[in-house]
């Protein structure tokens, strides 16, 4: 079966565009530059933006045959085999990278606030998946971290 893009499978959490808009508005009114040379901002920020966009695109491509709003199965391959929420992780990386590239500390201050709000939505979403898939989802949670694909040494699985 061929893969097709499902545009509603691209969850652009409203929190990130809102934070970017507000932060850039604040930056315009009262600049709060990121310390360091502009070249360093690009050197650090552009790979973050690229990694975030590529991760989100790979995630959408991997989940193409599943309607993420009404899933009939769990997606456990590709980026979903490393992180339960790779699209959200992609948006976080891209948004932070935009702030670094632009040299706008307001963005870097706002992105963690957006991430906390998105985290709460992810917890609700995982509750729905747990109710829908039961033990299968529990096994998935036990084997794949919520966000970051690498666990620091000694990190308990329950700490997710």
N, C-alpha and C positions, 0 to 999 in steps of 0.2 A: 504494500500500500504506500503510495507516494505521500510525502510530507507536504503540508501546506501551512502557511502562516495563519494563525488565529490572532487577529489584532487585539482581541480582548484578553489574550494570554500575555499581553505586555502590561504588567501592572506598574504604571508610573504612579508611585505613591504621591498623592497631592502635596504631602509635606515637603518633599524636596523642591519642586518648582516654586512653592510658596516661599520657602526659606531663601531660595536663590533670588527671587524677586525682591523680597523685603531687604535682604542683606545688601544687594547691589544698590537698592534705593538709599539705604543708610550710608553705604560707602560713597555714594555720590554727594550726599548732604554733609557727611562728616567722615572723610576718609580715615581708614584705620588700616594702614598698609602692613602686609606681612614683612617681617624683617628679612633682609638679604637682597642680593642682586636679582634683577628681573630674569636674567639668564638661568639662575638657580631655580627660580619659581617654575620656569618652563621645563627644566630638566627633571624636576620632581613631579610636577603636576600633570604634564602631558602623558606620561606612562600610566598615571592613576586614571585619567580620563579614558585612555585607550583600553586599559584593563577592564574598567567598569563597563564600558560600552560593549566590548567583545564578550565579556562574561554574560551580560544580559542578553545579547543576541544569540549566543550559544545556547543559553537556557531556553529561550523562546523556540529556537529551532528544535531542540531536543524534545520539548513538550508539545510539538506541533499537532500531534494526533489526539491529544487529550485536551478536553475543554476544562481548563483549570478552575473555572467558576463552578462547574458541575462535574467533577472528575469521576470517571468510572473505574479508574485504577491509579495507583501511585506511580509516579515517574521516579525510577531509581537508578537510571543510567546517566552517562555523561556528567555534567556538573552536579546533577541531583544525587549522584553517588558519592560526592565529596562534601556537599552542603545541602541542607534541606531547603534553603532559601537563596539560591544563587542569584536570582534576578534582583532581589532586594539588596544583596551584597554588592552587585554591580552598580546599582543606583547610588549606594553609599560611596563607593570608590569614585565614581564619575563626578558626583556632586562635590566631594572633598577636593578632587583634582581640579575642578573648575575654580574653586576658591584659591587654590595654590597658584594656578596659572595666572589668574587675575590679580594676585597679590592682595586679596581682600580678606582681611581678618574677620570681618563681619560674617562672611560666608563660613569660615572655619569655626566660628563660634556658634553659628546656627545649625550646621549640619548635625552635630551630636544631638541637639534638641529634636530635630526631625527624626533621627534614628531611634530615639527613645519612643517617640509617638508611633513610629512604624513597628517597633518591637512589640508594642501592646496589640497592634492589629495582627501581627504574626501569631502571637499567643492565642488570640481568638480563632484565627484561621486553623491553627493546629488543633484546637479543641474540636472544631467541626470535622477535621480529618480523622481525629481519634474516634469520634462518634460514628463516622461513616465506615472506617476500615478496621477499627478495633485492634486486635492483637497484631495484625499485619503492620499497622502504623506504629505500634509500640516497638516492634522489632526494628523497624526503619529508624526510629528515634534512637534506639540503643546502638545502632551501627553507624549512623551518619550524624555529625554535629549540626546544630541549628544554623550556624553561620560559617565560621572559619574552618577550612578543611584540614588544618593542622592543629592538633591539640598540644599545648605545652606539656612537657614531662610532668607527671604527677597530677594532671588536671583530671578530676573525677568526672565521669560521664554525667552525673547528676547536676554538675555545676552549670550545665547548659541552660 
